[in-house]
Amino acid sequence: PAWQALIALLVPDDLITNAVALDSGSLAIAWAFAPALGTWLLTALGLEWTLLLASAAYLAVLVMVLSLHVTEDSSPHHTTVTGGLRLVLDFLQQRRDCQQLLVILALFAVAAVSVQAVLPDFARITFANSAASYGLLLGAMGVGSLIGALIQPFAAVQLRSLIVPLSIGAFGAATLALSLSRTMINTAVPLLIAG
């Protein structure tokens, strides 16, 4: 949320959609390559050095964020946390479609996070080499996210209102396939689709 708020401060209103899409693409790239890099670093350098490098990466990001020139918006839309929450609840009370969307998002988020939460144990139990296997499986999910980000604009035009139900259905089918898989390829492919 803080990062997304920063995007809103850095980008003009007419470019927010493009900025959010670019941010999502960046995250997909990170999901694709970070697990493989982390696994390689863990194998080559050990846990302590890998975590030290991860800390240094956060420090580098912090330095870059602090160097950004953010212009404050002078419009009077600032409110307290409770005031903002009250505005959201009032809005939701009037919009049943938004209520349904939030419930759908919450249920999907629980299911999606559950897959990611059990993935380390799945890799450890199913494949003896848990760190390398987990890195490969997480990388497959990241590559799927990257592919999804790249084809989403075209798919949205072709599939229109079906894109969300088809995506959720694909994730559910991939999760079912994951539960039945016992080989690396039969596990990586569903995670690619889930991504």
Disulfide bonds with the S-S distance in Angstrom:
none
